[in-house]
Amino acid sequence: MAIERDLLRDRLDRATAHLDPPFAVVDLAALDTNATALVDLAAGKPVRVASKSVRSHDLLTRVLRRPGWRGVLAFTLPEAIRLVRAEVSDDVVVAYPTADRAALAELAGDPELAAAVTLMVDDPAQLDLVDAVRAPGQRPELRVCLDLDASWRPLRGVHVGVRRSPVHSATAAGAFAATVAGRRGFRLVGVMAYEAQIAGLGDAPPGQALRGTAIRAVQRRSYRELLARRGAAVDAVRQHADLEFVNGGGTGSLAATSADPAVTEVTAGSGLYGPTLFDAYRAWRPVPAAFFACAVVRRPAPGVATVLGGGWVASGPAERSRLPRPWLPAGLRLVGTEGAGEVQTPLTGAEADRLRVGDRVWFRHAKAGEVCERVNELHLVDGEAVVAAVPTYRGAGWAFL
């Protein structure tokens, strides 16, 4: 492993010798390897790419050209509209409900957009907001998807998973589907249930064997419960709607979710870049494909090398797992009292004394996609050369959240 990382460092350094840090790269061979592996894990079911985890028009297009990938799961309605207009996809599901009136007006005023974009809903108030923007008789029929809460609630007051939709039971799903069916101007075409407590939670946290055992036990029981409830909910919804798709899963649960007979498609995105959070998974670990480089600018003491910048912290709970990880050269670590700083990041470890001013340290981000909010372009590395520089959302002037 150490030798492989040394070779990777040498290759990335040679390929980007003409660039000045900070900058970000994507290793195309690793990206393509991950894309193939994710399709294999999906076992014949189409994979919808999560744009939040990619945030580059060019790379989304590259992935969607590959066999087994179909459609986009976007994170905002304005983003979905941009992706359709840019001809990235004509099948874009918005993963979260929207209250963006301007974007809703644009969607409702364009029949082609309305046919390509599916809104996420879980509350009649969201339908009311759409109607307030453009009345049913004055717009094309809008496609909607029901967000079924996939959290596990083994006991009253116990909630395992993220807090998403209020629609949890099969009965509630059927009732909501009936509500949508009774409303003019909407067509319920899909159900989504994202099991974050399985897909988004590593079951083998490094150095925490007991916690890993507990997580795996919870995930097994949660999966069995969801398997039955999701199937019942889909059956209840089908009594009121002709569903086109039932979506579920993420990189961390692709194989398990694909095995659910109620699911017709799965979603993945993070596994394309292979961020550090996915080092904590047993079933499948992506090849690291996305990196960012920072330059050593000072040597404040023996055993310490400080890089400029580096504080590209991921969203989620404020804990160490959300910090970027110095990856190349191997053997570096953050300083506990400083972490990753906005303007400087001191690093210690066996390799720190070998670093000199001007050398590069390669980091991996904790989460996929968010690194793109820090740079205007991604340098695409093929072998020992940068073959292209493609804009990120930020570089294209796309700011959505």
Disulfide bonds with the S-S distance in Angstrom:
none
